[in-house]
Amino acid sequence: MKPSEIREMTANEIENKEKELREDLFRLKFKLATGELEDTSKIKLTRRDIARLKTILKEKKAEV
């Protein structure tokens, strides 16, 4: 997910997307533990997307 895409979202949309990605991260970690996950880089990418969302959400809240 690109930062420009995130900046176009509203604060509520960003929060909802963050919740969705956290659930995805949980599922990925569970699959890793059970040995079902083949591409472990998905965990890293999901964590980065969550960090981007949190950073841009913090910026938006600071503007107001």
ABEGO torsion letter per residue (X at the ends): XBAAAAAABBAAAAAAAAAAAAAAAAAAAAAAAAGABABAAAAAAAAAAAAAAAAAAAAAAAAX
